[in-house]
Amino acid sequence: MENAITLNIVFGSLISMLLAIVAYFIKQLHSDFKNMEKDLTEVKTMALLIKTEFKSSYNMLNQKVDYLEHRVNIIEQNNLKHSGNEK
């Protein structure tokens, strides 16, 4: 009878220790997922920032190209006028 009680205590202690170890690893896993979620949010924010910067740079480049096209058209028209006057 005393052996059965001692055996129950040993198994109960062993199961409690194993459950405590499992709980510890689950807690660590949970904190890792929280950190990963935080990092993912930072990555999304940086990607959005980079996308916005590229978009603004693209728009500025388009404006410069449009301006240069306008200047080239004016120069071409002036050249055509001068070449027409010379003939």
C-alpha positions as CSV (number, residue, x, y, z in Angstrom):
1,M,0.0,0.0,0.0
2,E,2.8,2.4,0.9
3,N,4.6,1.5,-2.4
4,A,1.5,2.4,-4.3
5,I,1.2,5.8,-2.6
6,T,5.0,6.5,-3.2
7,L,4.6,5.4,-6.8
8,N,1.6,7.7,-7.3
9,I,3.6,10.6,-5.8
10,V,6.6,9.9,-8.1
11,F,4.4,9.7,-11.2
12,G,2.4,12.8,-10.1
13,S,5.6,14.8,-9.6
14,L,7.0,13.6,-12.9
15,I,3.8,14.5,-14.8
16,S,3.8,17.9,-13.0
17,M,7.4,18.6,-14.0
18,L,6.7,17.6,-17.6
19,L,3.7,19.8,-17.8
20,A,5.7,22.7,-16.3
21,I,8.4,22.2,-19.0
22,V,5.7,22.1,-21.7
23,A,4.1,25.3,-20.3
24,Y,7.5,27.0,-20.3
25,F,8.1,26.1,-24.0
26,I,4.6,27.3,-24.9
27,K,5.3,30.6,-23.1
28,Q,8.6,31.0,-25.1
29,L,6.8,30.1,-28.3
30,H,4.1,32.7,-27.6
31,S,6.7,35.4,-26.9
32,D,8.5,34.5,-30.1
33,F,5.3,34.8,-32.1
34,K,4.7,38.3,-30.5
35,N,8.2,39.4,-31.5
36,M,7.7,38.0,-35.0
37,E,4.4,39.9,-35.3
38,K,6.2,43.1,-34.2
39,D,9.0,42.5,-36.7
40,L,6.4,41.8,-39.5
41,T,4.6,45.0,-38.7
42,E,7.9,46.9,-39.0
43,V,8.7,45.3,-42.3
44,K,5.2,46.2,-43.7
45,T,5.7,49.8,-42.5
46,M,9.2,50.0,-44.1
47,A,7.8,48.4,-47.4
48,L,5.0,51.0,-47.5
49,L,7.5,53.8,-46.9
50,I,9.8,52.6,-49.6
51,K,6.8,52.2,-52.0
52,T,5.8,55.8,-51.2
53,E,9.3,57.1,-51.8
54,F,9.6,55.3,-55.1
55,K,6.2,56.6,-56.2
56,S,7.1,60.2,-55.4
57,S,10.5,59.8,-57.2
58,Y,8.7,58.3,-60.2
59,N,6.2,61.2,-60.3
60,M,9.1,63.7,-60.1
61,L,11.0,62.0,-62.8
62,N,7.9,62.0,-65.0
63,Q,7.5,65.8,-64.4
64,K,11.1,66.3,-65.4
65,V,10.6,64.2,-68.6
66,D,7.5,66.2,-69.5
67,Y,9.3,69.5,-69.0
68,L,12.2,68.3,-71.1
69,E,9.8,67.1,-73.8
70,H,8.2,70.5,-73.8
71,R,11.5,72.3,-74.1
72,V,12.6,70.0,-77.0
73,N,9.3,70.7,-78.8
74,I,9.9,74.5,-78.4
75,I,13.5,74.1,-79.7
76,E,12.3,72.0,-82.7
77,Q,9.6,74.6,-83.5
78,N,12.2,77.4,-83.4
79,N,14.6,75.4,-85.6
80,L,11.8,74.8,-88.1
81,K,10.9,78.5,-88.1
82,H,14.5,79.5,-88.7
83,S,15.1,76.9,-91.4
84,G,11.9,77.9,-93.1
85,N,13.0,81.6,-93.0
86,E,16.4,80.8,-94.5
87,K,14.9,79.0,-97.6
